[in-house]
Structures are given as structure tokens and as C-alpha cells.
């Protein structure tokens, strides 16, 4: 007997919008694949297909290398909204 699913089936948002290339300069688009500590989230959580997850990973690594996204965040100073810029 087959069990009913308790969760909604995830889908690849990049396949749905027919994206061929993920730009590393689009930080707002990449933030959905990052955790609050800037770690790359796995496919099972984001719902990306294998091809697009690899493109996202490469784009995030390039953005880190060009200093658009930090490599690490200090454990004690976790930022609430990491992609919002404050004009102080």
C-alpha cells in the first residue's frame, strides 16, 4: 500500500522559466539558493534539477570570488537580512 505524501512536490524554477545561463552578478536571484549563513542549499531543499543546481553552484562560487557574496559569516554575528543594504 502506497503512503500519501506529506509534502508538496518541489519543482525546478529555472526549468519552468527556461533559463539556460545563471548570471553570477544577479545576487538577488542567487539568494534563494543560500542559507542565512551563506551556505549553498542542497537540491532536496531548493527543488532544482541537477543541471541547474550545478549552474547555481558555479554562479555562487564566482560571486564569492568577485566579493559579491561573502564566503563565511561569523557564528556570533549572523545577519538577519543579508542581502538588504543599509544606508547608515
Secondary structure, DSSP 4 states (H G I P E B T S, - for coil): -PPPPSSPPP--HHHHTT-S---TT-HHHHGGGB-TTSPBPPHHHH---HHHHHHHHHHHHHHHHTTSS-S---SSS--SSTT-----
